[in-house]
Amino acid sequence: MQVGDVEAALAHATKRLEGEFEFPYLAHAPMEPLTAVCSLSPDKCEIWAGCQFQTLDQANAAAAVGLKPEQVTINTLAAGGTFGRRATPESDYISEVASIAKATGGKYPVRLIWTREDDITGGRTGRSTTTTSPRPSARTARSLSASASSASRSSSVRRSRP
């Protein structure tokens, strides 16, 4: 390892370049998809997901389904390396799966899987440091209710953009 005098080297430099660099906030784009399962009953909500902000996820899921945080159980799965993607203050995919489970009346567990496109276009991307939590559309809720009679024990939802 070489040790030198930076100030002396810069003082004798024939050219000096200075610049400012800005980098936009970019999507984490983890290899694993964002996915969660939610089982809802009148007095309990149970979620299985690879969470990073369990306390916030618990509070946001409780708000989405109208329960107290202590009525929500988060089962954290040791899954993939999201490197911060799942650590979002609005708990986007957790809030969404809880909202869909509420829209079905808790008749069956709901599994939500975000596609890569969903994560990149609907997740935390761009220069903004704030985003809104995606909520299921009325169309999604109606389609889930209509398919409830054909679902035996669970339902799977794959998000898609209109």
C-alpha positions in Angstrom: 0.0 0.0 0.0 1.3 3.4 -0.9 0.9 6.4 1.3 1.2 9.9 0.0 0.4 13.5 0.5 -2.9 14.3 -1.3 -2.7 18.0 -0.8 0.8 18.2 -2.2 -0.1 16.1 -5.2 -3.1 18.3 -5.9 -1.0 21.4 -5.6 1.3 20.2 -8.3 -1.4 18.7 -10.6 -1.4 20.0 -14.1 -5.2 19.5 -14.3 -7.9 19.4 -11.6 -11.4 18.3 -12.3 -14.3 18.9 -10.0 -17.9 18.0 -10.4 -21.2 17.3 -8.7 -23.0 14.0 -9.3 -26.6 13.2 -8.7 -28.1 9.8 -8.7 -31.8 9.2 -8.8 -33.5 6.8 -6.5 -33.7 3.5 -8.4 -35.6 0.4 -7.9 -33.9 -2.3 -5.9 -35.1 -4.9 -8.4 -34.5 -8.0 -6.2 -34.4 -11.4 -7.8 -37.3 -12.7 -5.8 -40.8 -11.4 -6.4 -42.7 -9.6 -3.7 -45.2 -12.1 -2.4 -47.3 -12.6 0.7 -50.1 -14.7 2.0 -52.9 -13.3 4.2 -55.5 -15.2 6.2 -58.2 -13.0 7.8 -60.9 -13.7 10.3 -63.1 -11.2 12.2 -60.7 -10.9 15.1 -57.3 -11.9 13.6 -55.1 -11.3 10.6 -52.1 -13.6 9.9 -49.5 -12.8 7.2 -46.6 -14.9 5.8 -44.0 -12.8 4.0 -40.3 -12.0 3.8 -40.6 -8.8 5.8 -38.0 -6.3 6.9 -40.1 -3.8 8.9 -42.3 -6.2 10.8 -43.6 -3.6 13.3 -44.6 -1.2 10.5 -46.0 -4.0 8.4 -48.1 -5.1 11.4 -49.4 -1.6 11.9 -50.2 -1.0 8.2 -51.9 -4.4 7.8 -54.0 -3.7 10.9 -55.0 -0.3 9.4 -55.9 -2.0 6.1 -58.2 -4.6 7.6 -59.6 -2.5 10.6 -58.0 -4.4 13.4 -55.6 -3.5 16.2 -51.9 -4.2 15.6 -51.8 -6.8 18.3 -54.5 -8.7 16.3 -52.1 -9.1 13.4 -49.4 -11.8 13.3 -46.5 -11.4 10.9 -44.7 -14.7 10.1 -41.4 -13.6 8.7 -40.0 -16.0 6.1 -36.3 -16.3 5.6 -36.4 -15.6 1.9 -34.1 -14.1 -0.6 -31.9 -11.0 -0.5 -34.1 -8.0 -0.9 -31.4 -5.7 0.4 -33.9 -3.1 1.6 -36.8 -3.4 -0.9 -39.2 -4.8 1.6 -38.3 -2.2 4.2 -40.8 0.4 3.1 -42.7 2.6 5.5 -46.0 2.1 3.7 -45.7 -1.7 3.5 -47.0 -1.6 -0.1 -47.4 -5.3 -0.9 -48.4 -6.2 2.7 -51.1 -3.5 2.7 -52.3 -4.8 -0.6 -52.6 -8.4 0.3 -54.4 -7.4 3.5 -56.8 -5.2 1.6 -57.6 -8.0 -0.9 -58.2 -10.4 2.0 -60.6 -7.8 3.5 -62.4 -7.4 0.1 -63.0 -11.2 0.0 -64.6 -11.0 3.5 -61.8 -13.3 4.8 -63.5 -16.3 3.2 -60.2 -17.9 2.2 -56.4 -17.1 2.4 -55.1 -14.9 -0.3 -51.7 -15.2 -1.9 -50.4 -12.1 -3.7 -47.4 -12.2 -6.1 -46.1 -9.0 -7.7 -44.6 -9.4 -11.1 -41.3 -7.8 -11.8 -43.1 -5.2 -13.9 -45.4 -4.4 -10.9 -42.4 -3.9 -8.6 -40.5 -1.7 -11.0 -43.5 0.4 -12.1 -45.5 0.4 -8.9 -42.9 0.1 -6.3 -40.4 2.6 -5.0 -38.8 4.0 -8.1 -37.9 7.4 -9.6 -36.7 10.5 -7.9 -39.5 10.7 -5.4 -38.9 9.6 -1.9 -42.6 9.1 -1.2 -45.0 6.7 -2.9 -48.6 5.6 -2.3 -49.6 2.1 -1.3 -51.3 0.3 -4.2 -54.7 -0.8 -3.2 -56.8 -3.4 -5.0 -59.2 -1.9 -7.5 -62.9 -2.5 -7.4 -62.4 -4.7 -10.4 -59.9 -6.8 -8.5 -62.2 -7.1 -5.5 -65.2 -8.1 -7.7 -63.2 -10.7 -9.6 -62.0 -12.2 -6.3 -65.5 -12.3 -4.9 -66.8 -13.9 -8.1 -64.1 -16.6 -8.0 -64.7 -17.3 -4.3 -67.2 -20.0 -5.1 -64.7 -21.9 -7.2 -61.8 -21.6 -4.7 -61.6 -24.5 -2.4 -59.2 -23.4 0.4 -57.1 -20.6 -1.0 -56.8 -18.1 -3.7 -53.9 -16.7 -5.7 -53.7 -13.2 -7.1 -51.2 -12.1 -9.6 -51.2 -8.3 -10.1 -51.4 -6.9 -13.5 -51.6 -3.4 -14.8 -54.7 -2.4 -16.9 
